Amino acid sequence: MSGFIINVDFSLHEASKKQSDGNQKHQRFVRRRRFLERKGFLKKKQLPAPQQQPQPAPKGHVSHQGQPRKKRPAEAGTDHDSFHASGFSHAPRTLPKGKDGCRVVQVGRAMDSSSQLTCFPSKVRKVAGSIKSLAGVHREALLSEYDSGLPAAPVSSKPSKLVAIDCEMVGTGPGGRTSDLARCSIVNYHGDVVYDKYIRPIEPIADYRTRWSGIRKHHMKNATPFKTAQKEILKLLTGKVVVGHAIHNDFKALKYFHPKVATRDTAQIPLLNRRAGFPEHETASLKRLTKQLLHRDIQVGRDGHSSVEDARATMELYKHRGA
């Protein structure tokens, strides 16, 4: 029995399947395009050119069809060929400058000659932007530097905002190696004493360091407890420009960190070293700077340092930098 060979050609079926897929994609594309046209999201050049029947020109009329239309003076500087569909303008449309030199931009809105637009000067726009940027930190701005831990806004260097601080420490802990606050003095711009109290540390005192601190045992009898004194001092320092010499040691004893923008350290001002004849990057002592620039001796004798005297010298040195 002879065999039969049947050749089946599937190419026509595959071609028709591809054609049907292509038709479906095209239909989806057409539907999407019509949707975008209705919404007005397509540029004018994307829309099909309108088919208009040419009308015969009347006798004696010269036809300018096919020639580029000249822009009228009122239309100069305005591009009408972008983002116009269905009578709406979806492009940023810039209006002429107003009296204050600003422009008004509206996006995605129908605009006509009767619409009244408010034009804000550039300064008002900047203020509005700054208010919006500060909205997230409004709560922290109400807190003090000590409570929030955030750097405060720059404080003006007016005399009423300037104070100078100096602290004396004693030794606590094993061998008296830990420095704790035992006296704090604060003076204003004119050198008047704002605060001066002996402070009793939390830990027992192992070394009074009288040679340098001037603190003795009898000073601690009526001394203010550290926690109480800390609250009083921080209340005075909040919102002020604080001047000190090697002031990080004072803040460490207070267990407090003042905003850097409102801190002035006379040990870190190269101009003072230069005027005193010292190397600019040298950390000169308060005693040496006072001797060279103010021609006065401090921290002399065996009774130890006076924090009031040191705070006044620090403020005078700070004022001397601008002399």
NORFEN-V761442 format. One record per pair of residues at least 24 apart in sequence whose C-alpha atoms are under 10 Angstrom apart, sorted by the first residue. I is the first residue (numbers start at 1). GAP is how many residues later the second one is. D is the distance in Angstrom with one decimal. If there is no record, write none. Layout:
# NORFEN-V761442
I GAP D
I GAP D
This chain:
# NORFEN-V761442
36 49 10.0
37 48 7.3
37 49 8.0
38 47 8.2
38 48 7.2
39 46 8.3
39 47 8.1
39 49 9.5
40 43 7.9
40 44 7.4
40 45 5.0
40 46 6.2
40 47 8.7
40 48 7.3
40 49 8.4
40 50 7.5
40 68 9.7
41 42 7.5
41 43 8.7
41 44 7.6
41 45 9.9
41 47 10.0
41 48 9.7
41 49 7.4
41 50 9.7
41 67 9.7
42 40 9.5
42 41 6.9
42 42 8.2
42 43 7.3
42 48 9.4
43 38 8.5
43 39 6.1
43 40 4.7
43 41 6.6
43 42 7.3
43 47 9.2
43 48 9.4
44 36 9.8
44 37 6.9
44 38 6.3
44 39 6.1
44 40 6.1
44 41 6.8
45 36 8.4
45 37 8.2
45 38 9.0
45 39 9.7
46 37 9.9
47 38 8.7
83 25 9.6
87 24 9.5
88 24 9.6
144 90 9.2
144 91 8.9
144 94 6.7
144 95 8.2
145 89 9.0
145 90 10.0
145 92 9.3
145 93 6.6
145 94 8.1
145 111 9.4
145 112 8.3
145 113 6.9
145 114 7.1
146 85 9.8
146 88 7.5
146 89 9.3
146 91 9.8
146 92 8.0
146 109 9.9
146 110 7.0
146 111 7.3
146 112 7.5
146 113 9.2
149 107 9.7
149 108 8.2
149 109 8.9
149 110 8.5
150 108 9.6
150 109 7.6
151 106 9.7
151 107 8.1
151 108 5.0
151 109 7.3
151 110 7.5
151 111 8.9
152 86 9.3
152 87 7.8
152 106 8.9
152 107 6.2
152 108 8.8
152 109 7.7
152 110 8.0
153 86 8.9
153 106 8.8
153 108 7.9
153 109 8.6
154 85 9.2
154 86 9.8
154 87 9.1
154 105 9.0
154 106 9.4
154 107 6.0
154 108 6.6
155 84 6.9
155 85 6.8
155 86 6.5
155 104 9.9
155 106 7.6
155 107 6.1
155 108 9.7
156 83 9.4
156 84 8.5
156 85 7.7
156 106 8.6
157 83 8.6
157 84 6.7
157 85 9.9
157 105 8.8
158 31 9.0
158 82 9.6
158 83 8.9
159 29 7.9
159 30 5.5
159 31 8.1
159 81 10.0
159 82 9.4
160 28 7.6
160 29 6.9
160 30 9.4
160 80 8.5
160 81 9.4
161 27 8.4
161 28 8.1
161 76 9.4
161 77 9.9
161 78 7.5
161 79 4.9
161 80 5.9
161 81 8.4
161 101 9.8
162 25 8.9
162 26 6.2
162 27 5.6
162 28 9.4
162 75 9.4
162 77 9.6
162 78 5.9
162 79 4.9
162 80 6.1
162 81 7.3
162 100 9.4
162 101 9.8
162 102 9.7
162 153 8.7
163 24 5.7
163 25 4.5
163 26 5.9
163 27 9.1
163 28 8.7
163 29 9.7
163 30 9.7
163 31 8.7
163 73 9.0
163 74 7.8
163 77 6.9
163 78 6.4
163 79 5.2
163 80 6.1
163 81 8.8
163 101 10.0
163 148 8.9
163 149 9.6
163 151 9.9
163 152 7.6
164 24 6.4
164 25 7.5
164 27 8.4
164 29 9.6
164 30 9.6
164 73 9.6
164 76 9.8
164 77 8.4
164 78 5.6
164 79 4.5
164 80 5.7
164 81 9.0
164 83 9.7
164 99 10.0
164 100 9.1
164 101 9.9
164 144 9.5
164 146 9.1
164 147 5.5
164 148 7.1
164 149 9.0
164 150 6.7
164 151 5.7
164 152 9.4
164 154 9.3
165 29 9.8
165 30 9.2
165 31 9.8
165 68 9.9
165 72 9.3
165 77 7.0
165 78 6.3
165 79 5.5
165 80 8.4
165 82 8.0
165 85 7.9
165 86 9.6
165 142 8.1
165 143 8.3
165 145 8.3
165 146 5.3
165 147 8.5
165 149 8.1
165 150 8.7
166 30 9.7
166 77 9.0
166 78 6.5
166 79 7.7
166 80 9.5
166 81 7.8
166 83 9.4
166 84 6.7
166 85 9.7
166 140 8.9
166 141 5.3
166 142 7.1
166 143 8.8
166 144 6.4
166 145 5.1
166 146 8.9
166 147 10.0
166 148 8.5
167 29 9.6
167 31 9.9
167 46 8.8
167 77 9.5
167 80 9.1
167 82 8.4
167 83 5.6
167 84 8.9
167 86 7.9
167 87 8.8
167 138 9.9
167 139 9.2
167 140 6.0
167 141 8.9
167 143 9.0
167 144 8.6
168 30 9.1
168 31 9.6
168 41 9.4
168 42 9.8
168 44 8.2
168 45 5.2
168 46 8.0
168 47 8.0
168 81 9.8
168 82 8.2
168 85 8.9
168 136 9.8
168 137 8.0
168 138 8.2
168 139 6.5
169 30 9.6
169 32 9.4
169 38 9.7
169 39 8.0
169 40 7.8
169 41 9.5
169 43 8.8
169 44 6.2
169 45 9.4
169 46 8.3
169 80 9.5
169 81 8.8
169 84 7.5
170 30 9.8
170 31 8.6
170 35 6.9
170 36 8.0
170 37 6.1
170 38 4.9
170 39 5.8
170 40 8.2
170 42 9.3
170 43 7.0
170 44 9.5
170 45 7.6
170 46 9.6
170 83 10.0
171 30 9.6
171 32 9.4
171 33 8.9
171 34 6.0
171 35 5.6
171 36 4.7
171 37 6.2
171 38 7.0
172 29 8.4
172 30 9.2
172 31 6.3
172 32 6.1
172 33 4.8
172 34 5.0
172 35 6.6
172 36 8.7
173 30 7.1
173 31 7.4
173 32 7.5
173 33 6.7
173 34 9.2
174 31 10.0
174 32 7.7
174 33 10.0
175 30 10.0
175 31 6.7
175 32 7.8
176 28 9.4
176 29 7.3
176 30 4.9
176 31 5.3
176 32 8.5
176 33 9.2
177 29 8.6
177 30 8.4
178 25 9.8
178 27 9.6
178 28 9.3
178 29 9.5
178 75 9.8
179 26 9.7
179 28 9.5
179 30 9.9
179 70 9.3
179 73 9.0
179 74 6.9
180 24 9.9
180 25 8.6
180 46 9.4
180 70 9.8
180 72 8.8
180 73 5.6
180 74 8.2
180 75 9.6
181 45 7.7
181 48 9.9
181 49 9.8
181 69 8.3
181 70 9.8
181 71 9.1
181 72 5.3
181 73 6.7
181 74 9.4
182 26 8.9
182 31 8.5
182 32 9.9
182 33 7.4
182 34 9.9
182 37 9.0
182 38 8.3
182 41 8.5
182 42 9.2
182 43 9.6
182 44 8.4
182 71 9.0
183 30 8.5
183 31 9.4
183 32 8.0
183 36 9.5
183 37 9.9
183 40 8.9
183 41 9.4
183 43 9.9
183 46 9.6
183 123 9.5
183 124 7.5
183 125 9.8
184 45 8.9
184 46 9.8
184 49 8.4
184 66 8.7
184 69 9.8
184 70 9.2
184 122 10.0
184 123 6.8
184 124 8.3
184 127 9.6
185 48 9.3
185 121 9.0
185 122 5.7
185 123 5.5
185 124 9.0
185 125 8.9
185 126 6.9
185 127 9.5
186 47 8.6
186 50 8.8
186 51 9.2
186 56 9.4
186 57 9.7
186 58 9.8
186 121 8.5
186 122 7.2
186 124 9.9
186 125 6.6
186 126 8.6
187 56 9.7
187 120 10.0
187 121 7.4
187 122 9.6
187 123 9.9
187 124 6.5
187 125 6.6
187 127 9.8
187 128 8.1
188 54 9.7
188 55 9.9
188 123 9.2
188 124 8.5
188 127 8.1
189 54 9.7
189 123 8.8
189 126 6.7
189 127 8.5
189 129 9.8
189 130 8.7
190 122 8.5
190 125 8.2
190 126 8.7
191 117 8.9
191 118 9.3
191 120 8.0
191 121 5.4
191 122 8.7
191 123 9.7
191 124 7.3
191 125 8.2
192 116 9.4
192 120 8.3
193 115 7.4
193 118 9.2
193 119 8.8
194 39 10.0
194 42 8.6
194 114 10.0
195 37 9.0
195 38 7.8
195 41 8.6
195 113 9.2
196 37 9.8
196 111 8.4
196 112 7.4
197 25 9.8
197 26 7.3
197 27 7.2
197 32 8.1
198 24 8.0
198 25 5.0
198 26 6.3
198 27 8.9
198 28 9.4
198 31 8.9
199 24 4.9
199 25 4.7
199 26 5.8
199 27 5.8
199 28 9.3
199 29 9.0
199 30 6.8
199 31 9.2
200 24 5.8
200 25 5.0
200 26 5.7
200 27 9.3
200 28 9.9
200 29 8.9
201 24 6.7
201 25 5.5
201 26 8.9
201 52 10.0
202 24 6.4
202 25 8.4
209 95 8.7
210 92 8.5
210 93 7.2
210 94 6.0
210 95 8.6
211 90 9.0
211 91 6.1
211 92 6.4
211 93 4.7
211 94 7.8
212 87 8.3
212 88 9.9
212 90 8.4
212 91 7.9
212 92 4.5
212 93 5.5
212 94 9.0
213 90 8.4
213 91 5.3
213 92 5.5
213 93 7.5
213 94 8.4
214 88 8.4
214 89 5.5
214 90 4.1
214 91 5.6
214 92 7.0
214 93 9.1
215 88 8.8
215 89 7.8
215 90 9.0
215 91 9.6
216 87 9.8
226 28 8.6
227 27 9.6
229 25 9.1
230 24 6.5
230 25 8.4
230 26 8.8
234 24 9.1
237 25 9.9
238 24 9.7
242 73 9.6
243 68 8.4
243 71 7.1
243 72 6.7
243 74 9.8
243 75 7.5
244 42 9.7
244 66 9.0
244 67 7.1
244 68 9.7
244 69 9.5
244 70 6.0
244 71 7.7
244 73 9.8
244 74 8.8
245 38 9.9
245 39 9.6
245 40 8.2
245 41 6.7
245 65 8.7
245 66 8.4
245 68 9.5
245 69 6.4
245 70 9.4
245 72 9.7
245 73 9.7
246 37 8.8
246 38 9.8
246 39 8.8
246 40 8.9
264 51 9.9
264 54 8.1
265 49 8.9
265 53 8.5
266 48 6.9
266 49 8.8
266 51 7.1
266 52 6.4
266 55 9.2
267 47 9.5
269 49 8.9
269 52 8.4
270 51 9.7
271 49 9.8
271 50 6.7
271 51 9.4
272 45 7.8
272 46 8.5
272 48 8.0
272 49 6.2
272 50 9.8
273 48 9.9
275 45 9.8
275 46 8.7
286 24 7.8
286 25 10.0
286 27 7.9
286 28 7.4
286 31 9.1
287 26 8.9
287 27 9.9
289 24 9.3
289 25 9.4
289 28 7.9
290 24 8.3
290 26 8.8
290 27 7.2
293 24 7.6
293 27 8.0
293 28 9.8
294 26 8.5
